Each structure stands twice: as structure tokens, then as C-alpha cells.
């Protein structure tokens, strides 16, 4: 018995030892460089070149013709359309033009590789005009003889703002505004009292800054509307470089929420002439705020929320309150500086004048003005009397939004605009409409399903309508201004794209957190998707409030790197959650005053609903990533919902908007307010500060930032890092030396590290060592 017992014990111990050794020797799957390389092909920008037969660079001329170019597998071709005859044909003989160019330039030029631009015909169609390699040519269409044009180019500089007549350029020198005569190069100083932090036309609004002059020329080029910006008492932001030796210090004015002093502007009208005169408008200082997502200047330095009358005697503008809750339309007399109040709208959250557009307009000739409002919960345009300031009529109405007013035809009292949500289907699709001033005869000019972009003729008689969906490649047709189709132009060919294993994204609609509101998004699954297998889920997020994760549902050959990372064995989901624009006002306001929400509840419910339909989605393995606002949101996800999100990769997040530019935080979170409860001081910004809940981290977090990020200062990330360390939490971090908000030439390294992180922690696999995306 003893011997038997010993033998059985030995056998059991041996079996356990063998089992233990087998488990310890079992290795994680090794991913190969070839797999990464195949995946990366799905984010190759050259895939855009495989969408053939798209209408490009179209232009109308002589009231009845259109010319456009398109690329096919054999190269570029140009098409001439006779609108009246409803015909199209090859615009010219490519072989003859190529031979003429080859002879003229003494170099071989292929007929299918005619890289000519600014192509146009004379009104009689006898002369073809174009540019090639920086030179301008005209071509006799009878014999294809070329003549080189000699045009005198007036040199301008990046920081100059050219007048409408093309004769003058305004610029800043030593905090004052100057103009330069582009013909004589004569320079003239316009203002004389500008000084540091109190200069004219200064484009410095915290995270936006350059040396271009912010202004708006009068139509006849004899006046300039601009401002003197006061930042003398505004707080500073600092960054230091990484290098051998003394670091370089960058310092600039950057107000934060709650600061006593922020940017203000004193509006002025500058009269040119032999003796320039500055007329300061008789009004209080304005906060540097705008009615669009931009501050007060567009990316081209054009002064926003500003409009001249035709002769330059009147100047209309909209002032905004610090918290964006008041939009005030006013008109100034440019001679006296007197300012008249016209219309003021006050809202509970924030006022916006449309989707990335100013949809207000003063109609000086008819003594009216058009105003944009969301007072009905939907963004619409209204017509007012300029004298009585009374509403004449609502122009558009319904449960849909006007996005952008494209043209106001005062003569025919008609408005052309884009809108979303009026047609059935995806409310993010962009359609073009026309409507009379009195609200009658509302027409959808672009009836085909999809997102439309158009190119109108100068007189708005005709337009090229190009539309697509996430799965339907671009189709272009020619229409008249009643929306009637005149001619089919092109249907894009994606056969070459499909040969590269291009995968259609899956567009979806599910219910939001309230279980009744429809929300939309896209999903990418592996080309080798097998529903019997389980795939971790990756949630891409850009939460808004100024935009969403998708927003534009037109056709794209490449959706970021969604399909690329899906090929590594993931299901990728992007959602336009509540709290993002282009829907109703209440939809956009969903988490006003609580930016820490970030739309995450909607992302979670969307993923859960999708997982019920797509059985291959592994709801127990979920990762999330994003950059900037998405970095803020992805970090928030693993802090606020640690039982749902397992892994996050965060880039350049504005983790606490008290450390971000005042205009941003005060618009979406409200003015900073302090309160004391039981002797403890807090603010209304606590609910959005990631570092305050960092101790909740359970999963894996890779947090990253550029050390010279002048958009979202890296102190935002350092607050979170400090909190994680104090909470004794494990996390990973990459600080990109000397990089700005976008990481520049280190972006592909960041992308590869993100792939590695998800492969390692969600798939439990070993990524290829130091795969180099930059070489692809």
C-alpha cells in the first residue's frame, strides 16, 4: 500500500509539474512586420489617386460653357461642356498640345501627363489659356501654336493683406499698421500709437498667433476696419525647448478661464489717402470673441463678423460677450465713429451663427438684415427691418438646420444655403437649397442622397453638383439654379481602389443614452472578419463640442488609420455623440457646463448596441484613443468608466480647461465660478478636470504630449501625470521633445506606438520590434 500510494503521489506531482511547465512555456502570438506592413497599406494617402473620373478644377465661362479636368487610369483629361446644347467632349487635342509644349520648352511632355492648371477658353473658344511650370501660355486652337504670356507679378508677403483693387498691401510693423503700394513699393504708416501688447490688427488670441494683420478692407479699398488689441495685463504662457545648452524660452499672452484680464479690442476705421485718419468707434472695448468657432479672425486673417456697405460709409459688426451668451449686431458710421445698436440675442448657453459660418448679413440697399438663430431649437434664418428692427418673417423653419448661407441674391430676393437634417436619412449629409426672402419656394437643389459640394457659375445660373456617401463614390452632374439636371458629368471609378483590398466602412445609426435620440457613426472591421471569432473593440473619439468624431459622411478612400488598425484584428468604432454640432441646439447643448462628459455615455451605449448585432465584437476588451479633445476624452474614459474601457492612448489632451485658453473653456463650460462648501473651495470646473479622478484608473493608459505644444500646453498632461503618481498608479508616457500639437515628424512613431499598445494590452500579443511606419 505504501508503495502504491507513493507511486500515485509521484504520478500526480509529475502531471502537475508537466502542466505547469506547459502553461509557462506557452507564448503570446508574435505579430510580424509583414502584418503591420499590410495593415499600413490601408492608410496610404496614394489610395486617393485610385479614385478615377472625378470632376476637378471646374470653371464656367461665357455664360454657356464649362470646362473641367478628371483623372483616369491613362492620365489626365479635360472636358468641355456646352450647356445650351447639353453636350460634352474632349476640350482639346492632348497629343497636339503636348507636342507644342515639348517643342516650346525643349523637353519631352507626354500627352497623358499634361500638368496644366488655370485652364480656360476665350469666349469664342478659339484660344486656350493655361499655366505650366509657373509660366502662362495661350494656345491657338486652329494650329496649336503657343505664345508665352509676359505678366508682371506683384510680389506680396505672407504677412500682408492685399486690398480688393490689388494695389495695396496692409501689414504690421512695430505694433502699428502700414500699407505698401504694390506698384511703387512706397510704404506709408497708418497708425502711430501702437505699442507692445497694445498693437493694431494683432492676431494673437491665445492658441492662435501669427504676424499677419487682422482686418477687413472696404470694397473700394480706401478704408480698413481693424482694432487695437489690448493684452497688457493678460497672463503669460511659457514653453522651453529641449536642446544642448541653454533652452529657448517661448512666452506669449494666453488668458485662462477665470482670469480678471483677457484680450479686448478697440475697434477702429482707418481712412487712407494722402493724410490717413484713424476713427475710433464710440463704444466700449469688445471682448475678443466671435460668433463662429474661430476667435475673431479666419485662417486668412480676414476680420470675421464684419461687413461693409458698398460705398464704405457704414460698417456692420457683431460683438460677443465674454461667455458667448450675447451676440450684438451694430452698425458704425465710418466718418464719425458713432455706433448704432441693431439687434441683440441672448441665450442660456452660447450663441453660434451657423456651422463654421457667419449667417447674418445686413442688406443696406433694401434696409433689412438677415439673422441666424437657434431660438426654435433648430438653426434658422430670419428677416428683419433695419429701421424698425422688427421681425418681418422667419425665412426657414422646421426640425432641421441651416448650416451656411452661401449667397444672398438681393435683386431676386433669393437665398442659397446648405442645410442638414431636412431630408430622410443621415442628418449629417450636406444639401443645397434656395428660398425666397419671404420663406416661399424652398427648393432642394441637390436631391440625390449624400453629401453634396457644388461649384456655381458667377451668376449662379448653373452649378456642378458632386455628391457621395461613405460607400458611394463621387458622382457629378450639371444643374441649373432650379436644381434641374442638365447633364451627367462623371461617375467615379473605384475598381483600382478595390483591387488594393479597400474595405467599405459600415455606417450605422443607434440610439443615444436617452434611448430615443438617433446618433450616427462609422465602424471598420477587418477584411478577414469572422463572426465566430472575437475581436477587441477600439473606440476613436473626438468629442467636440465644436466638432465630432466623424461629422462628414462623404466618400473617403482612407478614414484616418481606422481600417489599417482594424486589419490587425480589431473592430474600430467612431460615434458622433450628443454634445456635437450640426444637429439641434439641445443636442449640441447636451453637456454644456460639464465638458468631462465628452459624449462617452453615447459612445458606450453605441458600442453595446453594435455588439448585439456584430457578434465578433468583444465587449469585454475595449480600447479608446484620441488626440487633443480626443486625448482629454480617451483619458477620461479609463478614469470615469474603468469597468468598460480597458486601455486608452491619449494624445495632447486638454485635461483641465482651466489650463487651456479662456475663450474655449468659457464658451463650453461657462465662466469660472468659485464656491465654498463646508470650508472647502471649489469651482464649476471640477467636473471636467481629469486629474481629480485619476485614482480610478484600473486598466492601461499611454499618455502623450509634445513638449512645445503651443495649442494645448503640456502642463495639462503634467497635471494628470502628477495625480497618477500620487495615486501610485502604473501608466506609460511619451513626451515628444520640441514637438507642437500635432507631433510633426514623430507622428508615425506615435501611430506605431499606439498600434503596439493595443496589440499588447488588448490582444495580448507581441508586436514586431520597432516597426518603422515612416519608411512606408
Phi, psi and omega in degrees: 000318180297318180298317181297316180298319180297318181296318180294319179296316179299319180296316180295316180297322179295321179294317180296318180296319179295317180296317180297317180295322180297317181293318183290332181276349179290123186256153173293153180295135177268117175279146186256161176297327179296323178293318177296319181295318178296321179296316184296337179299337182280356176243012181290122183295342179293346178297333177299328180287353180264006173264100186268165175065038173264143176287127179228150173046056178275148176208142178265151175206161182041033172068353184216010181226156179222139172234141177212163176246159176206153179251139171230188185295339181265354180129201184268145173223157180241137185239133177253128181248128171263106188293318182294318181277349181059046180231160174219149181204170176299132188292327181198171180278108183298322183295316181293318180293320179297320179292320179295319178293319179301318179291317182296320186260355180058045175209155183280124179236124182282144182293334180266007180229048180278095181273065179256149185226173181050048184279130178206160177249156168290161184301331180269005177065015182267347181229131176257128178249141180197168174241147180211124180053041176083357179250151180255137183228156167236145186233126175286118187286351178278316183237002179060029174285136183257146170227134182272130181276142174251107181241137179275115181267125178277118183285130175234163183245159186303327184270006182264151181241107188278141181287160180303326180278000176073013184258337185233155175226125179266145180203166180259135173220120178054046174073004178243161182264135179231163169232148178239131176285118186288345178267318183259347184067012177292136182248142182224130178278133183257325179236157188227352184252014177289144178213173181302131182067010176211053187256171182267140173060026187286126178263076176222106181230043178094268182269351173254125177200132171202178186264011176283152181272128178270116183195173175222117178289147171289157183303326181263013171066021180253359180217157176229130172261125179205206183203164170251116186273132180252110177233021188300325182251010179285143181293164186255158170238145184228144171221149177231141184281166174250118181194169174284129182096195184295131179290153176273130179263129171250128182222133179206164180287130186206091182289149180244157177308135179090349178298144178293324184242128174232179179297132170232159180229144173250113187285139179222154170244125181254121177267124179276193183118191182294325177236093181304145181227136178255120176254114180272126183295140184275084183199165176291164175300145174264147167288147180280082183226156180224167181269003177243186180288343175279166180289281180216354180228141174284175181295342177266011179070014175287132177295123182271169180053046185213141182207131176268155163276174192295320183267002176079014179274340181232146179225119180260145180203161177244126175262148179238147175286164182303322182267008178069012183272350179234130172239123190237110177277128180223158178230131181254144169276119189285347177274315186264336184084002178292142184238132181247131177284131183250309185204139179227128176243130178241133182233167183279336183244280180206148178260133171229145183261048179111193181261102180054038182205157171262108183260021172256151179202133176268127180257085186300321185294322181260004177060048181221169169213149178258134182231143179258135180211150174251025185295342177267007186083357177228142183285116181221168181250146186229148180252127181239156172276129185288332181277307182279341182066016181267150178292128176271314176189155171279129185277314178237155180201162178127175181274064178200171185236142164283128179269299183220130170281118185268324180205137173249111179268091184294326182297313181264003179051055182225146181238135175252134185206164173257152181209164177221147175093353180281325180272157178293153179100203185301118183289350179275349176297143186258120178240154178254140183225163167229152180206148175284159180306325183275006178090357181275165174056048175288124183232137169274111183279347185230074192287341184291143183297131175142187175263126187252143166231142186229158173232110182274152167289163184302323181267007178062026177279327184222163173204151172271124182251115178245126184222156180198170172232182180298334183243348179255117181292165187302138174236133181239134177225161176257130180231161170266178187284006170259000179089001181285134180284128179264319186201141169283132181259292183214150170238121184297143180252119181246022180298321179292327177295317180295330178294341177268018179068031177298137182246135176290135171289154178262112177275136184224162171224129179225181179269145179283185182303332181278359177065017177222332181278132177283131172236156189234162178182185175230157180224140176240130179242158181298149176297337180259022183306131179228112186297343179281350178257169180244131182240130174300154183255136174243127184252107173278137182220131162229107198277347189095204007282355185275346175201181182236188183286333181238287175074309182252114185255036174274175182290135175221131174292332182227123174256089184047231174244028183303307183290326180300309182287332175298324181296341178277003176106038179230160168251124185255130183234132174231132188233137169267096188277170170300145185100358178251163187277185177074019172232209179287165177297318180294326177297314181292327183277006191310321179232035173303135181081002179212065183298342177296344176299310175059014182072009183298320177302325179286323176297318181294313182292327177296315180297319179296319180292319179295324181293336176290331181268319182257097190293345179282349180284127182265098184293348180268358177227099185231128175244164181213145175212160178182168183232146181063244174302329176289331174292319174302312185289319183293322175293318178302324183300314182281345175273315186273334182228059185293342179272353177251310180268126184263327186219139176226142171239118189245131179241123169049046185284143172272072192293338175216111187287358168290344177254016179239171187302137188303318184302320182293302184296319184288339175284315188262335182254340183097169177296140182292128180234133179261144176216154179238124179233121182054039177080001181254126181272135177216176178226169176285006177261359181299325186288359179239002185272109184300323185296338182286344178236020181298333181295348181279353184302128175243322185270212183255140180223125169250115183247133188225158177196155172271134186290343179242036180289110180262010171262294174254101183305139183299347176301334177301314179288324181296329175299317180290318179301315179299317181293321179295318179295316179297329179274002179060042181260140174279137177202170178241153185212141171231125173251119184271109185299131173065014182264148179275204187294329186261000177074355172051232184284005173258006183298317182291329173298316179297317179299315180296320179296324177294315177302312181302319184296316179288321178298317182291312191263343177254320178267350181057040180241168183258117180288158176296140185289123172053045175299136186253100178292333186293342182273354181270000000 
